[in-house]
């Protein structure tokens, strides 16, 4: 069983997830957002195997530098956003001065690709390239748990008016990739409450 602990981090209340498997001392982190103090307190004493990024917008990567230096864990990110961690304009932090100073950190250690399978914490995580909100957005599926980043929300979808966003790609990612999963797959989004594929397929007003 996958054990999932979520944290709402930073001014945009980004969902960060800490996942453990059978060994409670080993974990991975998905999207360490801004102001990561609650996350850092929680992971004290844990062995962090990896930091996975669904995409590299500032509110999802804002805690990467601090968490990576603390844990020595490698960062995984899709190649289409390989420059975003080092470029405040591309990750958006330069454009939101009322929210954050410009953010930058070292590049990711590993790239993510469509169909890739990551063996972490004794579990298999399959990578799905789900662009639209950003060109390198990915979703991670482990068993019946899907981590969708800012692609699919409860009764919502990701915005497409930021750098590299494209509405047609977003809807294709949802309709042709995420909605191909069974109804009972649980969706853990980048913001807001969790939902399920079946619920969104039946009720999401943005995807028809």
C-alpha positions as a Python dict, from the first residue, in 0.01 Angstrom:
ca = {
    (1, 'X'): (0, 0, 0),
    (2, 'X'): (118, 350, -86),
    (3, 'X'): (109, 585, 212),
    (4, 'X'): (40, 944, 107),
    (5, 'X'): (91, 1254, 319),
    (6, 'X'): (5, 1591, 165),
    (7, 'X'): (118, 1943, 251),
    (8, 'X'): (-27, 2269, 120),
    (9, 'X'): (277, 2490, 68),
    (10, 'X'): (334, 2855, -14),
    (11, 'X'): (106, 3143, -106),
    (12, 'X'): (-55, 2948, -392),
    (13, 'X'): (-129, 2651, -161),
    (14, 'X'): (51, 2400, -379),
    (15, 'X'): (1, 2035, -288),
    (16, 'X'): (325, 1858, -204),
    (17, 'X'): (310, 1483, -148),
    (18, 'X'): (538, 1262, 62),
    (19, 'X'): (500, 897, -29),
    (20, 'X'): (620, 589, 157),
    (21, 'X'): (584, 219, 86),
    (22, 'X'): (634, -78, 316),
    (23, 'X'): (944, 79, 471),
    (24, 'X'): (829, 393, 660),
    (25, 'X'): (1186, 521, 669),
    (26, 'X'): (1215, 564, 291),
    (27, 'X'): (1015, 821, 98),
    (28, 'X'): (985, 1023, -219),
    (29, 'X'): (860, 1378, -256),
    (30, 'X'): (640, 1509, -536),
    (31, 'X'): (648, 1887, -596),
    (32, 'X'): (822, 2051, -298),
    (33, 'X'): (662, 2394, -325),
    (34, 'X'): (745, 2730, -173),
    (35, 'X'): (792, 2786, 202),
    (36, 'X'): (868, 2417, 266),
    (37, 'X'): (923, 2436, 644),
    (38, 'X'): (631, 2200, 729),
    (39, 'X'): (760, 1950, 474),
    (40, 'X'): (1115, 1969, 607),
    (41, 'X'): (997, 1906, 963),
    (42, 'X'): (804, 1600, 845),
    (43, 'X'): (1090, 1440, 649),
    (44, 'X'): (1347, 1477, 926),
    (45, 'X'): (1503, 1135, 973),
    (46, 'X'): (1362, 994, 648),
    (47, 'X'): (1573, 869, 359),
    (48, 'X'): (1444, 1058, 56),
    (49, 'X'): (1505, 854, -258),
    (50, 'X'): (1388, 1111, -512),
    (51, 'X'): (1222, 1446, -571),
    (52, 'X'): (973, 1419, -856),
    (53, 'X'): (842, 1729, -1032),
    (54, 'X'): (516, 1722, -1225),
    (55, 'X'): (637, 2046, -1386),
    (56, 'X'): (868, 2335, -1306),
    (57, 'X'): (644, 2632, -1231),
    (58, 'X'): (777, 2828, -935),
    (59, 'X'): (502, 2725, -695),
    (60, 'X'): (589, 2358, -750),
    (61, 'X'): (970, 2388, -749),
    (62, 'X'): (1009, 2667, -492),
    (63, 'X'): (1136, 2429, -222),
    (64, 'X'): (1361, 2220, -445),
    (65, 'X'): (1685, 2396, -358),
    (66, 'X'): (1638, 2368, 18),
    (67, 'X'): (1505, 2012, 13),
    (68, 'X'): (1768, 1883, -229),
    (69, 'X'): (2054, 2031, -27),
    (70, 'X'): (1911, 1882, 292),
    (71, 'X'): (1835, 1533, 162),
    (72, 'X'): (2089, 1493, -122),
    (73, 'X'): (1803, 1338, -321),
    (74, 'X'): (1808, 1366, -702),
    (75, 'X'): (1546, 1568, -889),
    (76, 'X'): (1348, 1425, -1181),
    (77, 'X'): (1191, 1656, -1444),
    (78, 'X'): (1080, 1627, -1807),
    (79, 'X'): (1342, 1738, -2059),
    (80, 'X'): (1114, 1997, -2216),
    (81, 'X'): (1149, 2199, -1897),
    (82, 'X'): (1515, 2124, -1831),
    (83, 'X'): (1603, 2495, -1834),
    (84, 'X'): (1316, 2607, -1615),
    (85, 'X'): (1479, 2535, -1279),
    (86, 'X'): (1763, 2773, -1360),
    (87, 'X'): (1555, 3039, -1538),
    (88, 'X'): (1318, 3257, -1329),
    (89, 'X'): (1146, 3387, -1642),
    (90, 'X'): (1058, 3039, -1765),
    (91, 'X'): (945, 2905, -1425),
    (92, 'X'): (733, 3217, -1380),
    (93, 'X'): (883, 3350, -1058),
    (94, 'X'): (1021, 3659, -1230),
    (95, 'X'): (670, 3754, -1339),
    (96, 'X'): (500, 3736, -997),
    (97, 'X'): (696, 3983, -779),
    (98, 'X'): (396, 4026, -550),
    (99, 'X'): (418, 3653, -467),
    (100, 'X'): (786, 3560, -478),
    (101, 'X'): (1135, 3684, -557),
    (102, 'X'): (1295, 3524, -865),
    (103, 'X'): (1366, 3155, -797),
    (104, 'X'): (1640, 2939, -944),
    (105, 'X'): (1821, 2619, -854),
    (106, 'X'): (2051, 2366, -1019),
    (107, 'X'): (1919, 2156, -1309),
    (108, 'X'): (1748, 1823, -1247),
    (109, 'X'): (1970, 1517, -1215),
    (110, 'X'): (1738, 1293, -1418),
    (111, 'X'): (1495, 1343, -1705),
    (112, 'X'): (1145, 1199, -1731),
    (113, 'X'): (995, 1051, -2047),
    (114, 'X'): (659, 916, -2160),
    (115, 'X'): (613, 555, -2049),
    (116, 'X'): (917, 555, -1821),
    (117, 'X'): (887, 336, -1513),
    (118, 'X'): (1058, 449, -1195),
    (119, 'X'): (1135, 191, -926),
    (120, 'X'): (1120, 389, -602),
    (121, 'X'): (1030, 303, -239),
    (122, 'X'): (957, -53, -352),
    (123, 'X'): (687, 67, -593),
    (124, 'X'): (659, 128, -966),
    (125, 'X'): (568, 477, -1084),
    (126, 'X'): (475, 511, -1450),
    (127, 'X'): (537, 847, -1614),
    (128, 'X'): (278, 995, -1850),
    (129, 'X'): (362, 1306, -2050),
    (130, 'X'): (55, 1527, -2010),
    (131, 'X'): (137, 1867, -2164),
    (132, 'X'): (-92, 2167, -2192),
    (133, 'X'): (-57, 2349, -1862),
    (134, 'X'): (312, 2351, -1944),
    (135, 'X'): (507, 2171, -2219),
    (136, 'X'): (682, 1928, -1987),
    (137, 'X'): (396, 1849, -1749),
    (138, 'X'): (385, 1485, -1644),
    (139, 'X'): (154, 1272, -1432),
    (140, 'X'): (268, 981, -1216),
    (141, 'X'): (61, 664, -1175),
    (142, 'X'): (134, 414, -898),
    (143, 'X'): (-127, 142, -870),
    (144, 'X'): (-458, 327, -840),
    (145, 'X'): (-302, 656, -730),
    (146, 'X'): (-248, 928, -989),
    (147, 'X'): (-50, 1246, -924),
    (148, 'X'): (-171, 1487, -1190),
    (149, 'X'): (12, 1812, -1112),
    (150, 'X'): (-174, 2107, -1261),
    (151, 'X'): (-335, 1911, -1544),
    (152, 'X'): (-657, 1790, -1377),
    (153, 'X'): (-824, 1920, -1062),
    (154, 'X'): (-1149, 1839, -886),
    (155, 'X'): (-1406, 1999, -1119),
    (156, 'X'): (-1130, 2196, -1289),
    (157, 'X'): (-832, 2189, -1523),
    (158, 'X'): (-500, 2366, -1535),
    (159, 'X'): (-466, 2715, -1680),
    (160, 'X'): (-305, 2745, -2021),
    (161, 'X'): (-221, 3117, -2036),
    (162, 'X'): (127, 3082, -1886),
    (163, 'X'): (454, 3039, -2076),
    (164, 'X'): (437, 2728, -2298),
    (165, 'X'): (72, 2652, -2217),
    (166, 'X'): (-169, 2527, -2486),
    (167, 'X'): (-537, 2454, -2430),
    (168, 'X'): (-570, 2192, -2704),
    (169, 'X'): (-277, 1995, -2561),
    (170, 'X'): (-427, 2012, -2212),
    (171, 'X'): (-763, 1875, -2322),
    (172, 'X'): (-591, 1603, -2526),
    (173, 'X'): (-385, 1504, -2221),
    (174, 'X'): (-698, 1472, -2009),
    (175, 'X'): (-929, 1309, -2262),
    (176, 'X'): (-681, 1073, -2427),
    (177, 'X'): (-446, 991, -2139),
    (178, 'X'): (-594, 1052, -1795),
    (179, 'X'): (-951, 959, -1888),
    (180, 'X'): (-822, 628, -2026),
    (181, 'X'): (-765, 515, -1666),
    (182, 'X'): (-1034, 326, -1469),
    (183, 'X'): (-1300, 518, -1279),
    (184, 'X'): (-1163, 417, -941),
    (185, 'X'): (-818, 572, -996),
    (186, 'X'): (-771, 836, -726),
    (187, 'X'): (-641, 1173, -847),
    (188, 'X'): (-405, 1377, -630),
    (189, 'X'): (-380, 1719, -799),
    (190, 'X'): (-133, 2005, -765),
    (191, 'X'): (-393, 2222, -589),
    (192, 'X'): (-715, 2153, -404),
    (193, 'X'): (-879, 1830, -286),
    (194, 'X'): (-830, 1485, -428),
    (195, 'X'): (-1085, 1336, -666),
    (196, 'X'): (-1121, 1034, -897),
    (197, 'X'): (-1111, 971, -1269),
    (198, 'X'): (-1472, 850, -1269),
    (199, 'X'): (-1596, 1158, -1087),
    (200, 'X'): (-1416, 1394, -1322),
    (201, 'X'): (-1521, 1204, -1632),
    (202, 'X'): (-1884, 1241, -1523),
    (203, 'X'): (-1879, 1591, -1372),
    (204, 'X'): (-1587, 1805, -1484),
    (205, 'X'): (-1744, 2099, -1672),
    (206, 'X'): (-1424, 2182, -1863),
    (207, 'X'): (-1383, 1844, -2032),
    (208, 'X'): (-1664, 1719, -2252),
}
